[in-house]
Amino acid sequence: GSVRGAMPGAVRTLCLAALLGALRAGGTELTLELPDSAQRCFHQELESGVKFTLDYQVISGGHYDVDCYVEDPNGKTIYQETKKQYDSFSHHTEAKGVYTFCFSNEFSTFSHKIVYFDFQVGDEPPILPDMNNRVTALTQLESACVTIHEMLKAVIDSQTHYRLREAQDRSRAEELNGRVSYWSVGETLILFVVSIGQVVLLKSFFTEKRPSSGGAGT
């Protein structure tokens, strides 16, 4: 009876610990607007021996590409890519200090970009404390919570991926719709000008030329 009564409380404790473990993972997600011929940089102070991961994707603008580079505290470029639509970069820091990562649209002179990036620092710690001294039932609950946590992480990653794809597809659809609208207006103007030209040309064929007064007097 006492074990059954304590079971719901144990479940709540384990799930709360799993949630706190998920919240401890350090990271930053941001969507930014990158004007044409512009560059945006971000800075993060990190300890040595820490792993960080940078994921980014261009959502809209131009050919959906951007330049990206990462520098360590000594000014050494540890990552550099040009005109990438999306990419992922992981690195273990070797020196303590401020790391800089920049997105550049300087190669574009007329189109601005919308860029999403996810910057994660460190490995995710265990979601639950050491439970070697607990009974078998609680160990099974621990395994269940870990499984649920991993599934939730996969769901979150999938949702982020599909949100980005949906935003990118919507941007492309709106751009295509704008081009179709402009082309339709252009075709209408061309047809209007051609029609007026045909009317004027046909009118000139059937217009009777009147003799001049000088010729009649002679």
Secondary structure as GFF3:
##gff-version 3
##sequence-region A 1 218
A	DSSP	alpha_helix	2	24	.	.	.	ID=ss1
A	DSSP	beta_strand	26	34	.	.	.	ID=ss2
A	DSSP	beta_strand	39	46	.	.	.	ID=ss3
A	DSSP	beta_strand	51	60	.	.	.	ID=ss4
A	DSSP	beta_strand	66	71	.	.	.	ID=ss5
A	DSSP	beta_strand	77	84	.	.	.	ID=ss6
A	DSSP	beta_strand	86	92	.	.	.	ID=ss7
A	DSSP	beta_strand	97	104	.	.	.	ID=ss8
A	DSSP	beta_strand	113	121	.	.	.	ID=ss9
A	DSSP	alpha_helix	136	206	.	.	.	ID=ss10
A	DSSP	alpha_helix	213	217	.	.	.	ID=ss11
###
